[in-house]
Each structure stands twice: as structure tokens, then as C-alpha cells.
Amino acid sequence: SSLCFASCGFLFAVLGGSGCKFLDVHDSSAAHGTFISDVHTDDLIPHILLPPSIGIGPICTSPYYSHQKSGMWNASQTFFISSLITGAIVCITFFAITFIIAPSDRSWKFASVMSAISAVLQVPIFLLLESRPCTMDENHSCKLSSGALLLICSII
């Protein structure tokens, strides 16, 4: 059963963080036809309008927003990749305990510590809420989407 829970948690983390539906960025000015700023120079670009809602994720690139200028987005991406590495180690460890090696206190403690580290590394992925697309001006706001909910389930 531990292997099943670890595998489901890892799968939820992969699905939740790798897609573009982690956060929905809403732009209230998009309905009024305002201009957006260029992602590289911050200059206003005429005739390019944002859709009312855009999905972003820790490793998902957006044609409208650049994560190169957002330290929080980059931090979120780093924590996501780190949590996937530790989550994979947890799954491999539980697989080994289930099918290959005899369970021992040492192997269970290792799996437990790695599970805790993976969960701790998943929490800062939500720094994406403080990234540039969510905080660039008063017209932009971010809401949790299906990917964020999957990540919360994987932490639990």
C-alpha cells in the first residue's frame, strides 16, 4: 500500500506541476482592449491583447509572460524539479522495499525521511503566486487551477 500511495503522490505531482493549468492568470483590462507590455523590454505593444484568462505552471512557458524576469517563477520551477527528484527516489525505495529487499527499520526510515523532504520541497512551488504575471499590476490576479489542486493532493 505504501508503494501505491507514493506512486499516486508522484503522479499527481507530475501532472499538477508540468501542465499549464497550475494557475489561471486573469487580466481584468483584457476585456477593455488595453495593451500589454512586451515580456522582454516592458514596452507597450500595440494591437496585442491578452485573453481574459491564461494558464501558467512552474515549467510551462507562456507566449504572453516571460519567467526570465520573475525570480519567484524560477524558484518555483527549481523546487518543482527538486521535489520530482526526491519523489522518484521515494517511489524507487518503496518499490525496492515491496519487491526486492527485505523491509528493515533503516529502509523504512530512509523512505519516510525522503517522503517528508519531497513534501517540504513541494510547498514552495506555490511561490508562483508571487511571480510577475500575478503581481505586475492591479489588473492581474491569479487563481489556483486544477494543477495546483493536484499538487496539494500529492503533498497530502
C-alpha positions in Angstrom: 0.0 0.0 0.0 2.9 2.4 0.6 4.1 1.9 -3.0 0.6 2.7 -4.2 0.4 5.9 -2.2 3.9 7.0 -3.2 3.2 6.3 -6.8 -0.1 8.2 -6.8 1.5 11.2 -5.0 4.3 11.2 -7.5 1.9 11.0 -10.4 -0.3 13.8 -9.0 2.9 16.0 -8.6 4.0 15.4 -12.2 0.5 16.0 -13.6 -0.1 19.0 -11.4 3.2 20.9 -12.0 4.1 20.0 -15.5 1.0 21.4 -17.2 -0.1 24.9 -18.0 -3.1 24.8 -15.7 -1.4 25.3 -12.4 -2.6 28.9 -12.0 -5.1 30.9 -14.1 -3.9 34.5 -14.6 -6.9 36.8 -15.1 -6.5 40.2 -16.7 -9.4 42.5 -16.0 -8.2 45.0 -18.5 -8.2 42.4 -21.4 -12.0 42.8 -21.8 -11.5 46.6 -22.3 -8.9 46.1 -25.1 -5.8 47.5 -23.3 -2.3 46.9 -24.5 0.1 44.6 -22.8 3.8 45.2 -22.1 6.5 43.3 -24.0 7.8 40.4 -22.0 11.4 41.3 -22.7 11.5 45.1 -22.7 8.4 46.2 -20.8 7.4 48.5 -23.7 3.8 48.7 -24.6 2.9 46.6 -27.7 0.0 48.0 -29.7 -2.6 45.6 -31.1 -1.6 42.6 -28.9 -4.3 41.9 -26.4 -4.3 39.3 -23.7 -7.1 36.8 -23.5 -9.2 37.1 -20.3 -7.5 34.1 -18.7 -4.2 32.4 -19.3 -2.9 29.2 -17.7 0.7 29.1 -16.3 2.7 26.5 -14.5 6.1 26.0 -12.9 7.7 24.6 -16.0 5.1 25.8 -18.6 6.2 28.6 -20.8 3.7 31.3 -21.8 3.7 33.3 -25.0 2.5 36.3 -23.0 4.7 36.2 -19.9 8.4 35.6 -19.6 9.7 33.8 -16.5 13.2 35.1 -17.1 12.3 38.3 -15.2 10.5 36.6 -12.4 12.7 35.2 -9.6 9.6 33.6 -7.9 8.7 31.7 -11.1 12.3 30.4 -11.3 12.3 29.5 -7.6 9.0 27.6 -8.1 10.5 25.8 -11.1 13.6 24.8 -9.1 11.5 23.5 -6.1 9.3 21.6 -8.5 12.2 19.8 -10.2 13.8 19.1 -6.8 10.5 17.6 -5.4 10.2 15.4 -8.5 13.7 14.0 -8.0 13.1 13.2 -4.3 9.6 11.9 -5.2 11.2 9.5 -7.7 13.6 8.3 -5.1 10.7 7.6 -2.7 8.9 5.6 -5.3 12.0 3.6 -6.2 12.7 3.0 -2.4 9.1 1.8 -1.8 9.3 -0.4 -4.9 12.6 -1.9 -3.6 11.1 -2.5 -0.1 8.0 -4.1 -1.7 9.6 -6.4 -4.3 13.4 -6.6 -3.9 14.8 -6.1 -0.4 13.6 -7.2 2.9 11.9 -4.4 4.9 14.0 -3.1 7.7 14.0 -0.2 10.1 16.7 1.5 8.1 14.9 1.3 4.7 11.6 2.5 6.2 13.3 5.4 7.9 15.0 6.4 4.7 11.7 6.2 2.8 10.0 8.2 5.4 12.6 10.9 5.5 12.7 11.2 1.7 8.9 11.4 1.7 9.0 14.3 4.2 11.7 16.1 2.2 9.7 15.7 -1.0 6.6 17.2 0.7 8.6 20.1 2.1 10.1 20.8 -1.3 6.6 20.9 -2.9 5.2 23.7 -0.7 7.5 26.5 -2.1 6.2 25.6 -5.6 3.3 28.0 -4.7 5.8 30.9 -4.9 4.4 31.0 -8.4 1.5 33.0 -6.8 4.1 35.8 -6.3 5.5 35.7 -9.8 5.4 38.6 -12.2 2.2 37.6 -14.1 0.3 37.6 -10.8 1.7 40.8 -9.4 2.6 43.0 -12.4 -0.3 45.5 -11.8 -3.7 45.8 -10.2 -5.4 44.4 -13.3 -3.7 40.9 -13.0 -4.8 38.3 -10.5 -4.1 34.6 -10.1 -6.3 31.8 -9.0 -5.4 28.2 -8.3 -6.4 25.8 -11.1 -6.5 22.0 -11.5 -2.7 21.6 -11.4 -2.4 23.3 -8.0 -5.1 21.1 -6.6 -3.3 18.0 -7.8 -0.1 19.3 -6.2 -2.0 19.8 -2.9 -3.3 16.2 -3.1 0.2 14.9 -3.8 1.5 16.7 -0.7 -1.1 15.1 1.5 
